[in-house]
Amino acid sequence: MIAYIEGRLSYKSPAVVYLENNGVGYEILISLHTYTQLQHLERCRLLTFLHIKEDAHTLYGFFEESERQVFLQLLSVSGVGASTARMILSSMQPEEIQAAILQENEGVLERVKGIGAKTAKRIILELRDKVLKQKEIPHMPASARSTLQADALQALLALGIARSAAESAVQKAMKASPGMQQVEELIKLSLKSM
């Protein structure tokens, strides 16, 4: 497998770049997320994934490791191919995808072109445990609300509460007091609801 390619960007578009390295130009498919990172660069290093099928060998490139990891996780979902995974990453930040999976927010995933209700449910079902197993779940910039929930969940887990019970308690507390702004209040209310 090709882990990364470093070189001069001889061609750039929102969907594909040509990255020249030692006289060889590699055609690499990218997401809009990666394009925004490299659009003003002349040289860069792209982390890559070589997707091999019967009729094609395709290189996918990523500016950040977090994006590559989410891409690989999406590929592991039955019915989600490389094109669909790239479309999801072009529509959402990697952290937003993980937040949607953890919060079981099908609606957010369904907003992506080509993702229906069944596929959104399958993504959540098949990836939820994988995302949970990651050492550190980054705070999600999607909204202050999701950050508030993530902070409260991390605090409850640190107290030794089982993840399923903690998630349920945080959800109950958010429903009981939707305008809540302070993480301390959310933690206290979550503990009371258990």
C-alpha positions, 0 to 999 in steps of 0.5 A: 500500500502507498501510505503517502505521496509528497510532491508538487501539485501540477493540477488541482480541482475540487475532486482530483489533483495530480501530485508529481513525485520524481517525475511521476504524476499521480492522479489522486481523488480527493474530497472537498475537505482536502481541497480546502486544505491544499487549494493554495499550496504548490507542494504538499504531502497527501496520505493515500489509500489505494482502492483496488477493484477488478477494473480499476486501481484508484488512489484516494488522497487525504490531507489529514489522518482523521479524514483517512480513518473516517474514509476507511471506516465508511468503506467497511460499511456494506453498501458504502463504496469509495465514491459514496464515502468521498461524497460524505467527506465532501459534505461533512467534516470527519468530526461531524460524521463521527458526531452524527454516528455517536448521536445516532443522528440519521437526519444529518447523514441523510442530507448527503447526496446519495444517502437514504434512510437505510444507508444512514441507519446502516452506517450508524449501526455498523460504525458506532462501536468502531467510533466508540472504541477510538481512544479519544473522541474529538469534540465535535464542532458541529454545534455548541449543543453537540460539544456540550453533550460530548463534554458531559458524556466524557465526564460521566464516563470518567466517573465510571458510569457505563457508556450506554447508561451515560448516553441515555442519561445525557439524552434525558437531561437534554430533553428535559432542559433543551436550553441548557448552556452549562456543562456542569448543569447538564452533568448534574441533571444527567446524574439525577436522571439515572 
